[in-house]
Amino acid sequence: MDAPAPDALVCSARGCRAPAEWALRWNNPRLHEAARRKTWLACADHRTSLGDFLDVRGFLREVVPVAGSPTLEA
């Protein structure tokens, strides 16, 4: 696989350099105000595993395509 362009959005999974297709919007209610959203990016292969990690902890708020995501905050 070719390396992504320096400004390309890439998957947040450890060691993955694939282009991001999904924005997993989350917050930790014990640390963040209710309206705040943090974002992990995911490729098609890691969308489920990253989403499950956040969901089990009660952090996952929404999953949207990167193209339709509001301003990203990592």
MOPAC internal coordinates of N, CA, C and O (Angstrom, degrees):
PM7 1SCF
backbone

  N    0.0000 0     0.00 0     0.00 0    0    0    0
  C    1.4508 1     0.00 0     0.00 0    1    0    0
  C    1.5227 1   108.44 1     0.00 0    2    1    0
  O    1.2310 1   120.35 1   -43.90 1    3    2    1
  N    1.3095 1   116.93 1   136.10 1    3    2    1
  C    1.4543 1   121.59 1   177.19 1    5    3    2
  C    1.5256 1   109.71 1   -70.72 1    6    5    3
  O    1.2310 1   121.09 1   -31.00 1    7    6    5
  N    1.3143 1   115.53 1   149.00 1    7    6    5
  C    1.4657 1   120.04 1   176.75 1    9    7    6
  C    1.5188 1   109.28 1   -69.48 1   10    9    7
  O    1.2310 1   119.86 1   -39.25 1   11   10    9
  N    1.3412 1   117.88 1   140.75 1   11   10    9
  C    1.4639 1   120.16 1   178.51 1   13   11   10
  C    1.5239 1   110.79 1   -68.54 1   14   13   11
  O    1.2310 1   120.68 1   -22.18 1   15   14   13
  N    1.3127 1   116.30 1   157.82 1   15   14   13
  C    1.4595 1   121.63 1   175.08 1   17   15   14
  C    1.5251 1   108.45 1   -60.20 1   18   17   15
  O    1.2310 1   119.58 1   -29.61 1   19   18   17
  N    1.3307 1   118.41 1   150.39 1   19   18   17
  C    1.4651 1   120.83 1  -177.04 1   21   19   18
  C    1.5260 1   114.34 1   -55.11 1   22   21   19
  O    1.2310 1   119.56 1   147.87 1   23   22   21
  N    1.3319 1   118.44 1   -32.13 1   23   22   21
  C    1.4602 1   120.54 1  -178.84 1   25   23   22
  C    1.5284 1   112.66 1   -97.74 1   26   25   23
  O    1.2310 1   119.94 1  -173.32 1   27   26   25
  N    1.3379 1   117.71 1     6.68 1   27   26   25
  C    1.4664 1   121.31 1  -179.64 1   29   27   26
  C    1.5320 1   110.23 1   -73.29 1   30   29   27
  O    1.2310 1   120.64 1   -31.95 1   31   30   29
  N    1.3023 1   116.39 1   148.05 1   31   30   29
  C    1.4578 1   121.80 1   176.11 1   33   31   30
  C    1.5279 1   107.72 1   -83.85 1   34   33   31
  O    1.2310 1   120.68 1   -55.53 1   35   34   33
  N    1.3304 1   116.31 1   124.47 1   35   34   33
  C    1.4582 1   120.99 1  -177.60 1   37   35   34
  C    1.5244 1   110.69 1  -119.11 1   38   37   35
  O    1.2310 1   121.36 1   -20.30 1   39   38   37
  N    1.3040 1   115.01 1   159.70 1   39   38   37
  C    1.4617 1   123.14 1  -179.65 1   41   39   38
  C    1.5314 1   111.09 1   -57.93 1   42   41   39
  O    1.2310 1   120.66 1   -37.69 1   43   42   41
  N    1.3308 1   116.34 1   142.31 1   43   42   41
  C    1.4605 1   122.58 1   179.61 1   45   43   42
  C    1.5216 1   113.97 1   -83.73 1   46   45   43
  O    1.2310 1   119.72 1   172.43 1   47   46   45
  N    1.3373 1   118.14 1    -7.57 1   47   46   45
  C    1.4575 1   120.75 1   179.76 1   49   47   46
  C    1.5282 1   109.57 1   -64.61 1   50   49   47
  O    1.2310 1   120.87 1   -39.39 1   51   50   49
  N    1.3153 1   115.94 1   140.61 1   51   50   49
  C    1.4598 1   121.28 1  -177.55 1   53   51   50
  C    1.5269 1   110.94 1   -55.29 1   54   53   51
  O    1.2310 1   120.85 1   -54.56 1   55   54   53
  N    1.3219 1   115.97 1   125.44 1   55   54   53
  C    1.4553 1   121.93 1   176.16 1   57   55   54
  C    1.5149 1   115.47 1    80.92 1   58   57   55
  O    1.2310 1   119.69 1   173.84 1   59   58   57
  N    1.3103 1   118.20 1    -6.16 1   59   58   57
  C    1.4681 1   121.22 1  -178.06 1   61   59   58
  C    1.5254 1   108.96 1   -89.10 1   62   61   59
  O    1.2310 1   120.65 1   -46.00 1   63   62   61
  N    1.3157 1   116.36 1   134.00 1   63   62   61
  C    1.4670 1   121.60 1   178.01 1   65   63   62
  C    1.5273 1   110.83 1  -120.00 1   66   65   63
  O    1.2310 1   120.48 1  -163.91 1   67   66   65
  N    1.3329 1   116.68 1    16.09 1   67   66   65
  C    1.4624 1   121.32 1  -179.50 1   69   67   66
  C    1.5262 1   110.46 1   -70.98 1   70   69   67
  O    1.2310 1   120.16 1   -29.24 1   71   70   69
  N    1.3173 1   117.30 1   150.76 1   71   70   69
  C    1.4679 1   120.39 1   177.23 1   73   71   70
  C    1.5314 1   110.94 1   -60.07 1   74   73   71
  O    1.2310 1   120.95 1   -40.81 1   75   74   73
  N    1.3198 1   115.79 1   139.19 1   75   74   73
  C    1.4664 1   121.25 1   178.29 1   77   75   74
  C    1.5156 1   110.26 1   -74.89 1   78   77   75
  O    1.2310 1   121.00 1   -43.87 1   79   78   77
  N    1.3279 1   115.69 1   136.13 1   79   78   77
  C    1.4574 1   122.45 1   176.01 1   81   79   78
  C    1.5273 1   111.24 1  -115.64 1   82   81   79
  O    1.2310 1   120.38 1   156.40 1   83   82   81
  N    1.3203 1   116.88 1   -23.60 1   83   82   81
  C    1.4645 1   122.59 1  -174.57 1   85   83   82
  C    1.5140 1   111.10 1  -126.29 1   86   85   83
  O    1.2310 1   120.66 1   -35.23 1   87   86   85
  N    1.3212 1   116.33 1   144.77 1   87   86   85
  C    1.4611 1   123.45 1   172.31 1   89   87   86
  C    1.5203 1   107.63 1  -111.14 1   90   89   87
  O    1.2310 1   120.51 1   -63.54 1   91   90   89
  N    1.3162 1   116.62 1   116.46 1   91   90   89
  C    1.4657 1   122.15 1   177.50 1   93   91   90
  C    1.5235 1   106.57 1   -96.38 1   94   93   91
  O    1.2310 1   120.72 1   -70.73 1   95   94   93
  N    1.3160 1   116.23 1   109.27 1   95   94   93
  C    1.4675 1   122.80 1  -174.74 1   97   95   94
  C    1.5259 1   108.00 1   -95.14 1   98   97   95
  O    1.2310 1   120.26 1   -52.89 1   99   98   97
  N    1.3126 1   117.10 1   127.11 1   99   98   97
  C    1.4577 1   121.11 1  -173.18 1  101   99   98
  C    1.5252 1   111.36 1  -147.39 1  102  101   99
  O    1.2310 1   121.75 1   -12.55 1  103  102  101
  N    1.3313 1   114.27 1   167.45 1  103  102  101
  C    1.4559 1   121.36 1   167.81 1  105  103  102
  C    1.5178 1   109.29 1  -155.56 1  106  105  103
  O    1.2310 1   121.14 1   -23.11 1  107  106  105
  N    1.3082 1   115.42 1   156.89 1  107  106  105
  C    1.4532 1   122.31 1   174.81 1  109  107  106
  C    1.5253 1   105.66 1  -100.63 1  110  109  107
  O    1.2310 1   119.67 1   -71.09 1  111  110  109
  N    1.3296 1   118.24 1   108.91 1  111  110  109
  C    1.4722 1   120.10 1  -174.54 1  113  111  110
  C    1.5259 1   114.25 1   -61.98 1  114  113  111
  O    1.2310 1   119.84 1   160.78 1  115  114  113
  N    1.3263 1   117.90 1   -19.22 1  115  114  113
  C    1.4638 1   119.66 1   177.60 1  117  115  114
  C    1.5315 1   111.79 1   -79.90 1  118  117  115
  O    1.2310 1   120.63 1   161.63 1  119  118  117
  N    1.3371 1   116.41 1   -18.37 1  119  118  117
  C    1.4687 1   120.31 1  -177.74 1  121  119  118
  C    1.5148 1   114.33 1  -114.77 1  122  121  119
  O    1.2310 1   120.30 1   151.03 1  123  122  121
  N    1.3355 1   117.03 1   -28.97 1  123  122  121
  C    1.4631 1   121.11 1  -171.88 1  125  123  122
  C    1.5265 1   111.16 1  -115.41 1  126  125  123
  O    1.2310 1   120.90 1   -32.62 1  127  126  125
  N    1.3332 1   115.89 1   147.38 1  127  126  125
  C    1.4643 1   118.85 1   173.95 1  129  127  126
  C    1.5300 1   108.02 1   -64.68 1  130  129  127
  O    1.2310 1   120.26 1   -23.06 1  131  130  129
  N    1.3108 1   117.11 1   156.94 1  131  130  129
  C    1.4624 1   122.46 1  -171.96 1  133  131  130
  C    1.5248 1   113.94 1   -58.21 1  134  133  131
  O    1.2310 1   119.45 1   145.76 1  135  134  133
  N    1.3057 1   118.66 1   -34.24 1  135  134  133
  C    1.4673 1   121.23 1  -176.96 1  137  135  134
  C    1.5269 1   113.39 1   -82.30 1  138  137  135
  O    1.2310 1   119.83 1   164.06 1  139  138  137
  N    1.3194 1   117.93 1   -15.94 1  139  138  137
  C    1.4605 1   120.33 1  -177.44 1  141  139  138
  C    1.5185 1   110.95 1   -71.23 1  142  141  139
  O    1.2310 1   120.66 1   -39.69 1  143  142  141
  N    1.3208 1   116.34 1   140.31 1  143  142  141
  C    1.4572 1   121.76 1   176.55 1  145  143  142
  C    1.5146 1   109.52 1  -130.58 1  146  145  143
  O    1.2310 1   120.83 1   -50.57 1  147  146  145
  N    1.3001 1   116.03 1   129.43 1  147  146  145
  C    1.4560 1   123.36 1   170.04 1  149  147  146
  C    1.5287 1   105.08 1   -98.27 1  150  149  147
  O    1.2310 1   120.18 1   -17.96 1  151  150  149
  N    1.3206 1   117.27 1   162.04 1  151  150  149
  C    1.4578 1   120.09 1  -176.32 1  153  151  150
  C    1.5132 1   111.20 1  -134.54 1  154  153  151
  O    1.2310 1   121.32 1   -49.86 1  155  154  153
  N    1.3210 1   115.08 1   130.14 1  155  154  153
  C    1.4578 1   121.99 1   166.47 1  157  155  154
  C    1.5135 1   105.56 1  -108.30 1  158  157  155
  O    1.2310 1   120.72 1   -36.65 1  159  158  157
  N    1.3122 1   116.23 1   143.35 1  159  158  157
  C    1.4579 1   121.51 1   177.08 1  161  159  158
  C    1.5176 1   108.93 1  -101.81 1  162  161  159
  O    1.2310 1   120.61 1   -32.81 1  163  162  161
  N    1.3245 1   116.45 1   147.19 1  163  162  161
  C    1.4597 1   120.33 1  -178.16 1  165  163  162
  C    1.5190 1   111.30 1  -139.82 1  166  165  163
  O    1.2310 1   121.42 1   -38.05 1  167  166  165
  N    1.3293 1   114.89 1   141.95 1  167  166  165
  C    1.4565 1   120.58 1   169.48 1  169  167  166
  C    1.5311 1   106.77 1   -82.85 1  170  169  167
  O    1.2310 1   120.36 1    -4.88 1  171  170  169
  N    1.3088 1   116.92 1   175.12 1  171  170  169
  C    1.4726 1   120.49 1  -179.24 1  173  171  170
  C    1.5294 1   111.13 1   -60.48 1  174  173  171
  O    1.2310 1   120.01 1   142.86 1  175  174  173
  N    1.3396 1   117.59 1   -37.14 1  175  174  173
  C    1.4656 1   120.95 1  -177.76 1  177  175  174
  C    1.5283 1   113.76 1   -70.33 1  178  177  175
  O    1.2310 1   119.58 1   151.46 1  179  178  177
  N    1.3280 1   118.40 1   -28.54 1  179  178  177
  C    1.4641 1   121.14 1  -175.66 1  181  179  178
  C    1.5298 1   114.62 1  -107.90 1  182  181  179
  O    1.2310 1   119.90 1  -178.91 1  183  182  181
  N    1.3124 1   117.79 1     1.09 1  183  182  181
  C    1.4636 1   120.99 1  -179.06 1  185  183  182
  C    1.5261 1   111.90 1   -57.27 1  186  185  183
  O    1.2310 1   120.31 1   135.44 1  187  186  185
  N    1.3180 1   117.01 1   -44.56 1  187  186  185
  C    1.4671 1   120.82 1  -177.52 1  189  187  186
  C    1.5231 1   111.51 1   -70.83 1  190  189  187
  O    1.2310 1   119.54 1   133.18 1  191  190  189
  N    1.3297 1   118.47 1   -46.82 1  191  190  189
  C    1.4708 1   119.83 1  -176.24 1  193  191  190
  C    1.5324 1   111.58 1   -66.55 1  194  193  191
  O    1.2310 1   119.93 1   137.72 1  195  194  193
  N    1.3220 1   117.74 1   -42.28 1  195  194  193
  C    1.4682 1   119.41 1   177.16 1  197  195  194
  C    1.5328 1   110.87 1   -66.73 1  198  197  195
  O    1.2310 1   120.49 1   139.13 1  199  198  197
  N    1.3262 1   116.68 1   -40.87 1  199  198  197
  C    1.4608 1   120.50 1   178.28 1  201  199  198
  C    1.5169 1   112.12 1   -63.38 1  202  201  199
  O    1.2310 1   120.45 1   137.80 1  203  202  201
  N    1.3394 1   116.75 1   -42.20 1  203  202  201
  C    1.4673 1   120.55 1   178.34 1  205  203  202
  C    1.5248 1   111.51 1   -63.08 1  206  205  203
  O    1.2310 1   120.22 1   139.54 1  207  206  205
  N    1.3383 1   117.18 1   -40.46 1  207  206  205
  C    1.4621 1   121.61 1   178.43 1  209  207  206
  C    1.5260 1   110.62 1   -57.63 1  210  209  207
  O    1.2310 1   120.57 1   132.81 1  211  210  209
  N    1.3252 1   116.52 1   -47.19 1  211  210  209
  C    1.4634 1   121.26 1  -179.91 1  213  211  210
  C    1.5254 1   112.09 1   -70.48 1  214  213  211
  O    1.2310 1   120.36 1   139.50 1  215  214  213
  N    1.3336 1   116.93 1   -40.50 1  215  214  213
  C    1.4592 1   121.62 1  -176.46 1  217  215  214
  C    1.5257 1   112.18 1   -65.52 1  218  217  215
  O    1.2310 1   120.12 1   138.91 1  219  218  217
  N    1.3208 1   117.37 1   -41.09 1  219  218  217
  C    1.4685 1   121.36 1   179.68 1  221  219  218
  C    1.5254 1   110.87 1   -59.00 1  222  221  219
  O    1.2310 1   120.53 1   147.73 1  223  222  221
  N    1.3168 1   116.59 1   -32.27 1  223  222  221
  C    1.4633 1   121.75 1  -179.37 1  225  223  222
  C    1.5218 1   112.73 1   -87.86 1  226  225  223
  O    1.2310 1   120.32 1   175.90 1  227  226  225
  N    1.3339 1   117.00 1    -4.10 1  227  226  225
  C    1.4587 1   121.22 1  -179.20 1  229  227  226
  C    1.5177 1   113.09 1    78.25 1  230  229  227
  O    1.2310 1   119.91 1  -159.03 1  231  230  229
  N    1.3398 1   117.78 1    20.97 1  231  230  229
  C    1.4606 1   121.94 1  -176.27 1  233  231  230
  C    1.5214 1   113.27 1   -96.81 1  234  233  231
  O    1.2310 1   119.22 1   152.03 1  235  234  233
  N    1.3222 1   119.10 1   -27.97 1  235  234  233
  C    1.4633 1   122.09 1  -173.37 1  237  235  234
  C    1.5245 1   110.83 1   -68.07 1  238  237  235
  O    1.2310 1   120.62 1   -52.49 1  239  238  237
  N    1.3246 1   116.42 1   127.51 1  239  238  237
  C    1.4621 1   121.93 1  -179.86 1  241  239  238
  C    1.5229 1   112.41 1  -108.90 1  242  241  239
  O    1.2310 1   120.08 1   140.83 1  243  242  241
  N    1.3361 1   117.45 1   -39.17 1  243  242  241
  C    1.4545 1   120.81 1   179.05 1  245  243  242
  C    1.5213 1   110.28 1  -163.93 1  246  245  243
  O    1.2310 1   121.12 1   -22.85 1  247  246  245
  N    1.3198 1   115.46 1   157.15 1  247  246  245
  C    1.4579 1   122.78 1   174.77 1  249  247  246
  C    1.5247 1   106.37 1  -127.17 1  250  249  247
  O    1.2310 1   120.64 1   -57.30 1  251  250  249
  N    1.3199 1   116.39 1   122.70 1  251  250  249
  C    1.4608 1   121.69 1  -178.40 1  253  251  250
  C    1.5215 1   109.34 1  -133.08 1  254  253  251
  O    1.2310 1   120.24 1   -26.60 1  255  254  253
  N    1.3265 1   117.14 1   153.40 1  255  254  253
  C    1.4659 1   118.56 1   174.26 1  257  255  254
  C    1.5236 1   109.90 1   -60.77 1  258  257  255
  O    1.2310 1   120.44 1   -35.76 1  259  258  257
  N    1.3242 1   116.77 1   144.24 1  259  258  257
  C    1.4592 1   120.64 1   179.82 1  261  259  258
  C    1.5275 1   110.45 1   -54.80 1  262  261  259
  O    1.2310 1   120.55 1   139.84 1  263  262  261
  N    1.3227 1   116.56 1   -40.16 1  263  262  261
  C    1.4625 1   120.53 1  -178.85 1  265  263  262
  C    1.5292 1   112.34 1   -60.82 1  266  265  263
  O    1.2310 1   119.54 1   152.56 1  267  266  265
  N    1.3339 1   118.48 1   -27.44 1  267  266  265
  C    1.4567 1   121.36 1  -178.46 1  269  267  266
  C    1.5117 1   113.97 1  -104.43 1  270  269  267
  O    1.2310 1   120.61 1  -172.26 1  271  270  269
  N    1.3378 1   116.44 1     7.74 1  271  270  269
  C    1.4526 1   120.20 1  -175.90 1  273  271  270
  C    1.5219 1   112.10 1   -77.79 1  274  273  271
  O    1.2310 1   120.67 1   -38.48 1  275  274  273
  N    1.3435 1   116.32 1   141.52 1  275  274  273
  C    1.4717 1   118.95 1   172.47 1  277  275  274
  C    1.5362 1   108.70 1   -63.36 1  278  277  275
  O    1.2310 1   120.16 1    -1.27 1  279  278  277
  N    1.2852 1   117.29 1   178.73 1  279  278  277
  C    1.4525 1   121.66 1   179.76 1  281  279  278
  C    1.5290 1   109.54 1   -46.02 1  282  281  279
  O    1.2310 1   120.87 1   -52.23 1  283  282  281
  N    1.3125 1   115.94 1   127.77 1  283  282  281
  C    1.4636 1   120.73 1  -177.02 1  285  283  282
  C    1.5113 1   110.47 1   -79.68 1  286  285  283
  O    1.2310 1   121.36 1   -43.33 1  287  286  285
  N    1.3429 1   115.00 1   136.67 1  287  286  285
  C    1.4633 1   122.53 1   175.54 1  289  287  286
  C    1.5100 1   106.32 1  -129.12 1  290  289  287
  O    1.2310 1   120.09 1   -69.87 1  291  290  289
  N    1.2929 1   117.44 1   110.13 1  291  290  289
  C    1.4590 1   121.17 1  -177.87 1  293  291  290
  C    1.5102 1   111.34 1   -88.62 1  294  293  291
  O    1.2310 1   120.10 1   180.00 1  295  294  293

